[in-house]
Amino acid sequence: MAATDAFIGLGSNMAEPSAQLAGAVARLAALPKTELVAQSAFYRSRPVGPQDQPDFVNGAAWLRTELTPLDLLDQLQAIELAHGRERIQRWGPRTLDLDLLLYGNEAIISDRLTVPHAELANRDFVLQPLLDLDPERVLPDGRSLADLRQQCPDNNLQQLTPVARTLPPG
């Protein structure tokens, strides 16, 4: 199988969010049949959904992988669990959220996975990190990330100082 470019959205607002994202990037780089091409800067933004929670730290990773979309999703969910992710409240606080945003030029709609991510066009904290990685990227439907970013509501995005990528203990 030929390798496919996949873009992963990263988010956290609990337990040292920047360190959570840095650890997740290190784990993504270690996935089987997968190469980390690049990672974006990290950004602080207000939460989507319930506002009675800390701000989020978000970013994105560009992978080149031979994993199928569902195999990659399984790996992402395993990394979330390793970081203590609990799915208690929709759009609630979390130690780590990993979303498969784009997988090649594929449009996927299944019970487990929608690619491109359904809310991608409405979230500056997703679009800006993707633009950091690939400013010329176009979605399978022909819309450019740059155009979507210009039309996207502002979520008070603030770029953060980079954190070194390290694997967490265990």
C-alpha positions, 0 to 999 in steps of 0.5 A, a space after each residue: 500500500 502506498 503512503 497517504 498524507 493524513 492530518 491529525 488535530 491535537 487538543 488538550 485543556 487538562 494536565 499540562 496541555 502543551 506537554 500532553 500535545 508534545 507527548 502525543 506528537 512523539 507517539 504519533 511519530 512512533 506509529 507503525 508504517 507512519 512517518 511524522 512529516 511536520 507538526 504545527 505551532 501550538 495555539 491557545 483558544 477558548 473552549 467550544 461548548 461549555 465555557 466553564 472549563 480552561 482554555 484549550 491548547 491545539 495544534 496539528 500533525 502531518 503524517 505520511 502513513 500506510 495505515 488505513 483510515 480506521 486503523 489510524 483512528 484506532 491508533 489515535 484512540 489508543 494514544 488518547 487512552 494512554 493520556 488518560 482520556 475519558 469521554 464524559 461530556 461532549 465538548 468537555 474538558 479532556 487530557 487529549 483529543 486527537 482527530 483525523 482531520 484529513 486523509 489524503 484527498 478522501 471523503 469518508 462518511 461511516 459510523 466511526 469516522 467522518 473525513 474531512 472532520 465535520 467541524 473543520 471549516 468552523 474552527 480557527 484552532 483547527 484551520 490555522 495549524 493546518 495552514 501552518 503545515 500546508 498553506 496550499 492544501 485544498 479539501 476534497 470538495 475543492 475549498 481551500 484551507 486559506 479561504 475557509 480560515 478567512 471566513 471562520 469565526 475568531 476564537 481568540 487564537 494565540 500562538 504559544 511558545 513551542 514545547 519539546 517533543 518527549 514521550 511521557 513516562 510509561 
